[in-house]
Amino acid sequence: WMSPHATDFMEILLDLFAVYRAVDLEVYFGFRPQVIEIEFSTSMAGPWSTTSVTSRDLAGLVGLKDVGVSFAIRFLRIRITKGFRDDEKLLGASIRDVAVYLFRNWARDVNATSDSTWDYKSAWVVDSSNETKWVSRYDTTVAELTVDLERAVNVAGMNIGFLWGCGFY
C-alpha cells in the first residue's frame, strides 16, 4: 500500500474478524511516515487503546515498546498524521507488512549464562538484537549455554540460529 506524496491525516483500518490475545504488533513501512499513531480495539465503537511504538532493528520496522503483555485485539488502526516526504515529490508513505503476534519470545531479556565465553557475553544471545551474539571460547570442543526462562513455560516451538556450524546441539 502506498499513499500519494506528502499526504497527511490518513487512517488505515484492519479488521482481524475475531478477537485475539496478542503480545506484539509490528508495522513494516517501505517509506515511513513522519508521524504515526497505532491504536487497537475489540469493537469498532471503541474504546480504542493507543500504543507506544519504537523502531526495531530493521529500517522501517516499528513495534510496541512493551512487548509480552497480552491484550485483546480485533481492530487495528494506523493513523498517519504526517506522511512521507521525498525531495523529488514522487513517493508517499508505504506499508510493506503488518504483523499481530499471538506468541512471545520467552527468551528475550532473560538471564543467560555460559561455561565458555570469549569476548562475547552470554547475555547477548537474548538481548533482542541481530547485531550481537554469543561465541564460545576459541578451540573449545564443548560449550554450554543456559537460558533461564524464570518460570515454567509451555513451548510449542523453538527457533535457534547458528552463525557458524557446530558438531551437534
N, C-alpha and C positions, 0 to 999 in steps of 0.2 A: 504494500500500500504506500502511496506517495501523495502528499498534498501539493497544490500549486506553490510556487516560490513565495516565501515570506508571508504565508497565510497564518493568521493568528486566530485565537478563540475557536478551536475545534474540539469536538468530542468524538471519541471512538468508544462504542459500547459493545461489549461482548457478553452474550448470554451462553452460559455453560449448560443450560437446560436441566440442571439438577443442582441441589445444594451439596457441596463437598466440604470436607475438613481439609484445608490446605495448610502448608507450613512455609511456603515461599512463593513469590511471584517474580518473574523476570520479563522485561521488555527489551528486545534487541532492536535498536534503531540502526538503520543504514545511515541516515543523515539525522543526527539527533537535534530535536528542537531545543531552544534556549531555555524555556521554562515549561515544566510539565508538572502534573499532579496526577496521582493514581489513587482511585477510590474503589471500594468493593462493597457489596451488599448482598443480602439474601432475597431482597424484594426490590422491584423497580420503584416502589413508593418510598423506599428507604427504611430505616436510616442508612446513610452512606458513611463508611469509615474511610478517612484519609490516611494513607500510609506514608511513612518516611522512607524515601528511596536513596540509594547511593550507587555510585559507579562500581562495576565489577572489573575483573582483570581484563576482559576483552573490550576493546574500544567500541562504544555504542551500547554496551550492555548495562542496564540498571536493574537493581533488585531491592528487596526490602532491607532496611538497616538491621532490623531484629528478626533473624531467621530462626525458625524452630518452634515458635509458639503457635499452636494451631488456631485457625479461625475459620468461620463458616463463610462460604462464598458461592454465589450463583452468578452475579453480575459483576463485571469488571469494567470500570470507566477510566479511560485515559484522556485527561484534559490537557490540551496543548494551548497554553496562554500566549506563548511567543514562539513562532515556528523557526525552522532552519533558514539561515540566510547565507548565500554564497555571493562572491564578488561578481560572478557572471550573470547573476539573477536568472538562473535556469532551474535550479533544483529546490525542492521543498523537503519538509520533514518526511522521513520514510520509516516504516516498521518492517523489519525482516521476520520477526518471530515474537510470539507471546507464549510464556510458559506459566502454568499454575502447577506447583509441585505439591503432591499429596504425601510425599515421603521426605525424610530428612536425612542428612549426612550426620549420623550419630557420632562420628569420629572427629567432627570439626571442633577445634579449640578445646579438646580434652587433653589429658595427660598422656604423654608418650615417653617411654624410656628404652634404652638400648644397652647391651653389654659391649658394644663395639661402635665407637664414634671417631670420625676423622674430619675435623673442621666443619662438619655439617650436623647441626643439633638435631636430636631426636624430635623435638617439638616442631620442627619444620615440616614433618610429614603430615601434620594435622592442622596447619595454620591457614588453610583455605587459599593458599597462593600457588599458582602454577609456576612461579619463578623460583621457589625454594624446594629443597629436597633433603632427605637424609641419605648419607652414604656411609657404609661400614668402613672400618679401617682398611688401608691398603694391605694386600696379600693375606687377608683373613679368609679362612676356608669356611668358617661357621660364624654367623652373626644372628643375634636375636633382637627383634624389635617388638615391644609390647605396647599396645594401645589400650588404655583403661577407659572404658565407656562410662564408668562411675555408677552404673546400675545395670540390672538385668534388662536386656533388650531382645525382643523377638526380631531376628534378622532374616528377611526373606531373600536377600541377595547381597552380593559384595562385588565391588569393582576395585581391583588393586592394579596400579600401573607400575611396571618396572622400566626404568630408563635403560639399563644395561641388563644383559642376560644373567641369569643365576642358575645354579645347579638344580635346585628343587625348592619348593615352597609349599 
